[in-house]
């Protein structure tokens, strides 16, 4: 165990910091039908923002509502049933944003089918569609061993956790992969740890919970390498 903990990776893991630059696109939805029609035609980057990038927004969705659509359904439409359906929708179960789009439309269309009337948002609570660029900067924090990685996880910001998990799942093109498991897989012989990290349903965790869980998994597989981050 000690040898693997101190084994030096061929390539160090460099943590990235990131922040969003959101921009309204000048379109909004006032009711559920308008939301469906917008999702059908808007650029995939808009859907990506409201389902995934909004985790980095100044006021991110509450944990029970992991995306903007669910949050809007709960607060603007005051429809807890729809909010629950949209909260259980996981975009990481699909290969492309095109598939995510169709799945989201299917959820909403099926829900609309049984409604006697179309739900409208309360005045002032329309959903305003946005898209955003993610600005990524290499931080000064890196790790060459698993112990260093674990310690570094307690130092980096939550934006770094977002980038290395959420953005990576689309960027790497490997199903359920992320930068941490990808680095471990390519530098250490720890298939069980790699599998455990990739099995995380990250979409339903807060960023803080993701960090705590990742540290716990490393400690579980490697011994008590480091303390939980505060």
Buried (B, 14 or more C-beta within 10 A) or exposed (E): EEEBBEBEBEEBBEBBBBBBEBEEBEBBBBBBBBBBBBBEEBEEBBBBBBBBBBBBBEEBBEEEBBBBBBBBBBBBBEBEEBBBBBBEBBBBEBEEBEEBBBBBBEBBEEBBEEEEEEBBBEEEEBBEBBBBEBEEEEBEBBBBBBBBBBBBBBEBBBBBBBBBBBBBBBEBEEEBBBBBBBBBBEBBEBEEBBEBBBEBEBBEBBBEBBBBBBBEBBBEBBEEBBEEBE
